[in-house]
Amino acid sequence: MALAGIPRTDPGLPRRQGVSSPCPRPPRTWGRRLVRGRPGRSDFGPRGPDRAPPPHPAPGPPLRVDRASGAGTMNQPTEAPAPPGAPGADLRTTLRPVAFLLLVGGVAGVFVLELMIGSVPIPPDQVVRYLVGAQVEEAAWRTILFELRIPRAITALIAGAALGAAGLQLQTLFRNPLAGPWALGLTAGAQLGVAVVVAAGAVVGSELLSRLAFLSEIGIVVGAFIGAGGVMAVIASVARRVSTITLLVLGLMLGFLAQGMVSVVLHFTTETQGRVFASWNDGSFAGVYWDHFPVLLPLVAVGLVGALLIVKPLNALLLGERYAGTLGLSVERARLSALAGAVILAAPVTAYCGPVLFVGMIVPHMARGLLNTSDHRILMPAAMLMGSLLGLSADLVVHLPWERHVLHLNAVNALIGAPVVIGVVLRNRQMRSMAV
């Protein structure tokens, strides 16, 4: 009997020392691949010469879903998931409701802190009394809560949720772990649209705009939609023909191009409008008041509901567009729905809050790390809650009673987001190999 790994020779021919047989038989490698964990067995049965070769080649490695990007990649073997009865699977499934409860509790707690902390501190019992409709002790506290802090907290809540959901859709759609409204240029496109509307207002005249204040607000939102949609159309048209790194570079270059055009457009505005635009351009949740919510809230609500409705198509897209099509999914419709949903979520937030960086990029990774899953039925609501928590936390840090300096929202977002992005790049093998 031949030993594994040593070719058998014809026993009827003489062998001389140092000279191999003139007619060696080819090695039977097909019968010697061992099944992992089962010694003495090959992947086609017991070893032996009376076993016929397999009629088909062995199947390739399984589809691997990269949790860093949420995208499926072939030819990258990974550990098989734990079976339903395994202790690890039961533990992860059991802890997910706990994680959701922690997210909801964290959002509620930071929301109350957002109302308490500021240049004028308000006791927590008075904040709770105001929220439940009871009378507070100081009239000034009631005014501060109603006019300033509650609108700002609601804006941070819904803007964070919108950007988190938009980032998750873009990362799944483009199979890119660093995709997001800011990285792909949607935010810069919305900036350009707003700048064009502001410059048009300067040409028309401030007196006419004061009479058409509501229409000017609608015009700013429409301009943001047009700018973000135009950039998204360019990105979507080339996404299938370029690599992950090229897509990111293209998105960043489109963003820089849009920002350069913003600087040119602002030359046609008045000095007052230029200062207002510069303040808006820093990004803040503090510039939204009650009279802005009739436009902002319905748009964000439509985008969030749409994001929840396409979780199954997004799960199918994780397996690749070709395989998703074999499952009966209309791939083009799913792509269009995800693109439109991302624009609907990102454009109004940018129109009212200015460019808010990093939230849409890092929130999906934080949600995946917390819940240890790539299932969008779980990830999408988690990304919304995580985005709300991040938006409220960053705004809370911005409005701490600093004595000498004023922090900007995007500075806090960068301090949180940059380490997360660095970790994603270092953990993602595909991006690390491309960067070398």
C-alpha positions as CSV (number, residue, x, y, z in Angstrom):
1,M,0.0,0.0,0.0
2,A,1.3,3.4,-0.9
3,L,1.9,6.0,1.8
4,A,0.1,9.3,1.6
5,G,2.2,11.9,-0.2
6,I,4.6,9.4,-1.9
7,P,3.9,8.4,-5.5
8,R,3.5,4.7,-6.1
9,T,5.8,3.0,-8.7
10,D,5.2,-0.2,-10.7
11,P,6.3,-3.1,-8.4
12,G,7.2,-5.3,-11.5
13,L,10.1,-3.1,-12.6
14,P,13.5,-3.2,-10.9
15,R,14.7,-0.1,-9.0
16,R,18.3,1.0,-8.7
17,Q,19.5,3.1,-5.9
18,G,19.4,6.8,-6.7
19,V,17.3,6.2,-9.9
20,S,13.6,6.5,-9.9
21,S,11.4,4.1,-11.8
22,P,11.2,4.8,-15.6
23,C,7.4,4.6,-15.6
24,P,6.1,6.2,-12.4
25,R,2.4,6.4,-12.0
26,P,0.9,9.8,-11.5
27,P,0.1,10.6,-7.9
28,R,-3.4,10.0,-6.8
29,T,-3.8,13.4,-5.1
30,W,-7.6,13.3,-5.5
31,G,-7.9,10.6,-2.9
32,R,-5.6,12.1,-0.3
33,R,-7.2,15.4,0.7
34,L,-8.3,15.0,4.2
35,V,-11.5,16.3,5.6
36,R,-10.8,18.8,8.4
37,G,-11.1,17.1,11.8
38,R,-11.7,13.6,10.3
39,P,-8.3,11.8,9.9
40,G,-8.3,8.8,7.6
41,R,-11.1,10.2,5.4
42,S,-10.8,12.2,2.2
43,D,-13.4,14.6,0.9
44,F,-14.7,11.9,-1.4
45,G,-14.5,8.8,0.8
46,P,-11.8,6.4,2.2
47,R,-8.4,6.4,0.6
48,G,-7.8,3.5,-1.7
49,P,-7.1,2.6,-5.4
50,D,-10.6,1.2,-6.0
51,R,-12.2,4.6,-5.5
52,A,-13.2,6.3,-8.7
53,P,-12.3,10.0,-9.0
54,P,-15.0,12.5,-8.3
55,P,-17.2,13.4,-11.2
56,H,-17.0,17.1,-10.4
57,P,-14.3,19.3,-8.8
58,A,-14.6,20.0,-5.1
59,P,-16.6,23.1,-4.3
60,G,-14.8,26.3,-3.6
61,P,-14.6,28.1,-0.3
62,P,-17.9,29.5,1.1
63,L,-19.1,33.0,0.6
64,R,-17.5,35.3,3.2
65,V,-19.5,38.3,4.5
66,D,-17.0,40.9,5.6
67,R,-18.4,42.4,8.8
68,A,-16.2,45.5,8.3
69,S,-18.0,46.4,5.1
70,G,-21.1,44.3,5.1
71,A,-20.2,43.0,1.7
72,G,-19.7,39.4,0.5
73,T,-16.4,38.4,-1.1
74,M,-15.6,35.1,-2.7
75,N,-12.5,32.9,-2.4
76,Q,-11.8,34.1,1.2
77,P,-12.5,31.1,3.5
78,T,-13.8,31.9,6.9
79,E,-14.9,30.1,9.9
80,A,-18.3,28.6,9.6
81,P,-21.0,30.3,11.7
82,A,-22.1,28.6,14.9
83,P,-25.0,26.3,14.5
84,P,-28.3,27.4,16.0
85,G,-27.9,25.2,19.0
86,A,-24.3,26.2,19.8
87,P,-23.7,28.2,23.0
88,G,-22.0,31.1,21.2
89,A,-25.0,31.5,18.8
90,D,-27.4,31.4,21.7
91,L,-25.4,34.0,23.7
92,R,-25.2,36.4,20.8
93,T,-28.9,36.0,20.1
94,T,-29.8,36.5,23.8
95,L,-27.7,39.6,24.2
96,R,-29.1,41.5,21.1
97,P,-32.3,42.6,22.9
98,V,-30.1,43.7,25.8
99,A,-27.9,45.7,23.4
100,F,-31.0,47.4,21.9
101,L,-32.3,48.2,25.4
102,L,-28.9,49.8,26.2
103,L,-29.1,51.8,23.0
104,V,-32.6,53.1,23.7
105,G,-31.6,53.9,27.3
106,G,-28.5,55.7,26.2
107,V,-30.4,57.8,23.7
108,A,-33.0,58.7,26.4
109,G,-30.3,59.5,29.0
110,V,-28.2,61.7,26.7
111,F,-31.3,63.4,25.5
112,V,-32.1,64.5,29.1
113,L,-28.5,65.5,29.7
114,E,-28.7,67.6,26.5
115,L,-31.6,69.5,28.1
116,M,-29.8,69.9,31.4
117,I,-26.3,71.0,30.5
118,G,-25.4,74.4,29.0
119,S,-24.4,77.9,30.0
120,V,-27.5,77.9,32.2
121,P,-27.7,74.6,34.1
122,I,-31.2,73.2,34.7
123,P,-31.9,70.6,37.5
124,P,-32.8,67.2,36.2
125,D,-36.1,67.1,38.1
126,Q,-37.2,70.3,36.5
127,V,-36.3,68.9,33.0
128,V,-38.4,65.8,33.7
129,R,-41.3,67.9,35.0
130,Y,-41.2,70.0,31.8
131,L,-41.2,66.9,29.6
132,V,-44.2,65.4,31.3
133,G,-46.1,68.7,31.1
134,A,-45.8,69.8,34.7
135,Q,-44.9,73.4,35.8
136,V,-41.3,74.3,36.3
137,E,-40.0,76.6,39.0
138,E,-38.3,79.3,36.8
139,A,-39.9,80.8,33.7
140,A,-36.5,81.3,32.2
141,W,-35.9,77.6,32.3
142,R,-39.1,77.0,30.5
143,T,-38.1,79.5,27.8
144,I,-34.6,78.0,27.4
145,L,-36.0,74.5,27.1
146,F,-38.7,75.3,24.7
147,E,-37.0,77.8,22.4
148,L,-33.4,76.4,22.3
149,R,-32.6,73.1,23.8
150,I,-35.5,70.9,22.8
151,P,-35.4,71.8,19.1
152,R,-31.6,71.3,19.2
153,A,-31.9,67.9,20.9
154,I,-34.6,66.7,18.5
155,T,-32.5,67.8,15.5
156,A,-29.5,65.9,16.8
157,L,-31.7,62.9,17.4
158,I,-33.2,62.7,13.9
159,A,-30.1,63.9,12.0
160,G,-27.9,61.3,13.6
161,A,-30.5,58.6,12.8
162,A,-30.8,59.8,9.2
163,L,-27.0,59.9,8.6
164,G,-26.5,56.5,10.2
165,A,-29.2,54.8,8.0
166,A,-27.8,56.6,4.9
167,G,-24.3,55.4,5.6
168,L,-25.4,51.8,6.1
169,Q,-27.2,51.8,2.7
170,L,-24.3,53.3,0.9
171,Q,-21.8,50.8,2.4
172,T,-23.9,47.9,1.4
173,L,-24.8,49.2,-2.0
174,F,-21.2,50.0,-3.1
175,R,-19.6,47.2,-1.1
176,N,-17.3,49.8,0.4
177,P,-16.6,49.9,4.2
178,L,-15.7,53.6,4.1
179,A,-18.7,54.8,2.0
180,G,-20.9,57.5,3.5
181,P,-22.6,60.8,2.6
182,W,-19.4,62.8,3.3
183,A,-16.8,60.4,1.8
184,L,-18.8,60.0,-1.5
185,G,-19.4,63.7,-2.0
186,L,-23.1,63.9,-1.2
187,T,-22.6,66.4,1.6
188,A,-20.4,68.6,-0.6
189,G,-23.0,68.4,-3.5
190,A,-25.7,69.5,-1.1
191,Q,-23.4,72.4,0.1
192,L,-23.1,73.5,-3.5
193,G,-26.8,73.4,-4.1
194,V,-27.4,75.5,-1.0
195,A,-24.7,78.0,-2.0
196,V,-26.3,78.4,-5.4
197,V,-29.7,79.2,-3.8
198,V,-28.1,81.7,-1.4
199,A,-26.3,83.4,-4.3
200,A,-29.5,83.5,-6.3
201,G,-31.2,85.1,-3.3
202,A,-28.5,87.8,-3.3
203,V,-29.2,88.5,-6.9
204,V,-33.0,88.6,-6.5
205,G,-32.8,90.8,-3.4
206,S,-33.2,90.3,0.3
207,E,-36.5,92.3,0.4
208,L,-38.2,89.8,-1.9
209,L,-36.8,86.8,0.0
210,S,-38.1,88.2,3.3
211,R,-41.6,88.2,1.8
212,L,-41.1,84.6,0.5
213,A,-39.4,83.2,3.5
214,F,-41.1,79.8,3.3
215,L,-40.4,79.5,-0.4
216,S,-36.7,80.4,0.2
217,E,-36.5,77.6,2.8
218,I,-38.0,75.2,0.3
219,G,-35.5,76.4,-2.3
220,I,-32.6,75.7,0.0
221,V,-33.9,72.1,0.5
222,V,-34.5,71.6,-3.2
223,G,-31.0,72.9,-4.0
224,A,-29.5,70.5,-1.5
225,F,-31.4,67.6,-3.1
226,I,-30.2,68.6,-6.6
227,G,-26.6,68.9,-5.6
228,A,-26.5,65.6,-3.6
229,G,-28.5,63.8,-6.3
230,G,-26.1,65.0,-9.1
231,V,-23.0,63.8,-7.2
232,M,-24.8,60.5,-6.4
233,A,-25.6,60.0,-10.1
234,V,-21.9,60.4,-11.1
235,I,-20.8,58.0,-8.3
236,A,-23.4,55.4,-9.2
237,S,-22.5,55.5,-12.9
238,V,-18.9,54.6,-12.4
239,A,-19.1,52.4,-9.2
240,R,-19.2,49.1,-11.1
241,R,-16.1,49.9,-13.1
242,V,-13.7,51.0,-10.4
243,S,-12.2,49.5,-7.3
244,T,-13.0,50.4,-3.7
245,I,-10.1,52.8,-3.3
246,T,-10.8,54.5,-6.7
247,L,-14.4,55.0,-5.7
248,L,-13.4,56.7,-2.5
249,V,-10.8,58.9,-4.2
250,L,-13.4,59.8,-6.8
251,G,-15.9,60.8,-4.1
252,L,-13.4,62.9,-2.3
253,M,-12.3,64.7,-5.5
254,L,-16.0,65.4,-6.4
255,G,-16.4,66.8,-2.9
256,F,-13.3,69.0,-3.3
257,L,-14.6,70.2,-6.7
258,A,-18.0,71.1,-5.2
259,Q,-16.4,73.0,-2.3
260,G,-14.2,74.9,-4.8
261,M,-17.3,75.9,-6.7
262,V,-19.0,76.9,-3.4
263,S,-16.1,79.4,-2.9
264,V,-16.7,80.8,-6.3
265,V,-20.4,81.1,-5.9
266,L,-20.1,82.9,-2.6
267,H,-18.4,85.8,-4.4
268,F,-21.8,86.8,-5.7
269,T,-23.4,87.0,-2.2
270,T,-23.6,89.9,0.2
271,E,-21.3,90.2,3.2
272,T,-24.1,89.3,5.6
273,Q,-25.1,86.3,3.6
274,G,-21.5,85.2,3.4
275,R,-21.1,85.3,7.2
276,V,-24.4,83.4,7.6
277,F,-23.2,80.7,5.1
278,A,-19.8,80.4,6.8
279,S,-21.5,79.8,10.1
280,W,-23.8,77.2,8.5
281,N,-20.9,75.6,6.8
282,D,-19.3,74.7,10.2
283,G,-22.1,72.2,10.9
284,S,-24.4,72.6,13.9
285,F,-27.7,71.3,15.2
286,A,-28.4,74.6,17.0
287,G,-29.7,76.5,14.0
288,V,-32.9,74.5,13.7
289,Y,-36.1,75.8,15.4
290,W,-39.7,74.7,15.6
291,D,-40.7,76.5,12.4
292,H,-38.2,74.3,10.4
293,F,-39.7,71.0,11.5
294,P,-42.7,71.0,9.2
295,V,-40.3,70.5,6.3
296,L,-37.4,68.6,8.0
297,L,-39.4,66.0,9.9
298,P,-41.5,64.6,7.1
299,L,-38.5,64.2,4.7
300,V,-36.4,62.4,7.3
301,A,-39.4,60.2,8.3
302,V,-39.9,59.2,4.7
303,G,-36.2,58.3,4.4
304,L,-36.2,56.3,7.6
305,V,-39.3,54.3,6.7
306,G,-37.9,53.6,3.3
307,A,-34.6,52.4,4.8
308,L,-36.6,50.0,7.0
309,L,-38.5,48.7,4.0
310,I,-35.4,47.7,1.9
311,V,-33.6,45.7,4.5
312,K,-34.4,42.4,2.7
313,P,-33.0,43.6,-0.6
314,L,-29.9,44.9,1.1
315,N,-29.4,41.5,2.7
316,A,-29.7,39.9,-0.8
317,L,-27.1,42.4,-2.2
318,L,-24.6,41.2,0.4
319,L,-24.4,38.0,-1.6
320,G,-23.6,39.9,-4.9
321,E,-25.9,41.3,-7.5
322,R,-25.8,38.3,-9.8
323,Y,-26.8,35.9,-7.0
324,A,-29.4,38.3,-5.7
325,G,-30.9,38.3,-9.2
326,T,-31.2,34.6,-9.1
327,L,-33.2,34.9,-5.9
328,G,-35.9,36.9,-7.7
329,L,-34.7,40.4,-6.6
330,S,-34.9,43.3,-9.0
331,V,-31.4,44.5,-8.6
332,E,-31.8,47.8,-10.5
333,R,-34.9,48.6,-8.4
334,A,-33.1,47.8,-5.2
335,R,-30.1,50.0,-6.2
336,L,-32.3,52.9,-7.2
337,S,-34.3,52.6,-3.9
338,A,-31.1,52.6,-1.8
339,L,-29.6,55.5,-3.8
340,A,-32.8,57.6,-3.5
341,G,-33.1,56.7,0.2
342,A,-29.6,57.9,0.9
343,V,-30.2,61.2,-0.9
344,I,-33.5,61.7,0.9
345,L,-31.8,61.2,4.2
346,A,-28.6,63.2,3.6
347,A,-29.9,66.2,1.7
348,P,-32.4,67.7,4.2
349,V,-30.0,67.2,7.1
350,T,-27.3,69.0,5.2
351,A,-29.7,71.8,4.2
352,Y,-30.7,72.5,7.8
353,C,-27.6,71.5,9.8
354,G,-24.8,72.1,7.4
355,P,-22.2,69.4,6.6
356,V,-22.0,66.9,9.4
357,L,-19.0,64.7,9.0
358,F,-18.1,61.1,9.9
359,V,-21.5,60.1,11.4
360,G,-22.7,58.3,8.3
361,M,-19.3,56.6,7.9
362,I,-18.6,55.2,11.4
363,V,-22.1,54.5,12.7
364,P,-22.6,51.3,10.7
365,H,-19.3,49.9,11.9
366,M,-20.2,50.7,15.5
367,A,-23.6,48.9,15.1
368,R,-21.9,45.8,13.6
369,G,-19.4,45.7,16.3
370,L,-22.0,45.9,19.0
371,L,-24.4,43.4,17.6
372,N,-22.0,41.1,15.7
373,T,-24.2,40.6,12.7
374,S,-24.6,41.7,9.1
375,D,-28.4,41.2,9.0
376,H,-29.9,44.5,8.0
377,R,-33.1,43.6,9.8
378,I,-31.1,44.1,12.9
379,L,-28.5,46.5,11.7
380,M,-30.8,49.2,10.3
381,P,-32.7,50.1,13.5
382,A,-29.4,49.7,15.4
383,A,-27.7,52.2,13.1
384,M,-30.5,54.6,13.6
385,L,-30.2,54.4,17.3
386,M,-26.5,54.5,17.3
387,G,-26.5,57.6,15.0
388,S,-29.0,59.3,17.3
389,L,-26.7,58.5,20.3
390,L,-23.6,59.8,18.5
391,G,-25.4,63.0,17.4
392,L,-26.7,63.8,20.8
393,S,-23.4,63.0,22.5
394,A,-21.3,65.1,20.1
395,D,-23.8,68.0,20.5
396,L,-23.6,67.6,24.3
397,V,-19.9,68.0,24.2
398,V,-20.1,71.1,22.0
399,H,-22.5,72.8,24.4
400,L,-20.7,72.1,27.6
401,P,-20.0,75.4,29.5
402,W,-16.6,76.0,28.0
403,E,-15.0,79.2,29.3
404,R,-12.7,80.4,26.6
405,H,-13.3,78.5,23.4
406,V,-16.3,77.2,21.4
407,L,-16.0,73.7,20.0
408,H,-17.4,72.9,16.6
409,L,-19.5,69.9,16.0
410,N,-17.3,68.5,13.2
411,A,-14.2,68.8,15.5
412,V,-15.9,66.5,18.0
413,N,-17.0,64.1,15.2
414,A,-13.5,64.0,13.9
415,L,-12.1,63.1,17.3
416,I,-14.5,60.2,17.5
417,G,-14.6,59.2,13.9
418,A,-11.0,59.3,12.8
419,P,-9.8,56.5,15.1
420,V,-12.8,54.3,14.0
421,V,-11.9,54.8,10.3
422,I,-8.3,54.0,11.0
423,G,-9.3,50.8,12.7
424,V,-11.6,49.9,9.8
425,V,-8.8,50.4,7.3
426,L,-6.3,48.3,9.3
427,R,-8.8,45.5,9.9
428,N,-10.0,45.3,6.3
429,R,-7.6,43.0,4.3
430,Q,-8.8,44.2,0.9
431,M,-8.2,47.9,1.6
432,R,-4.9,47.2,3.4
433,S,-3.6,45.2,0.4
434,M,-4.7,48.0,-2.0
435,A,-3.0,50.7,0.1
436,V,0.4,48.9,0.0
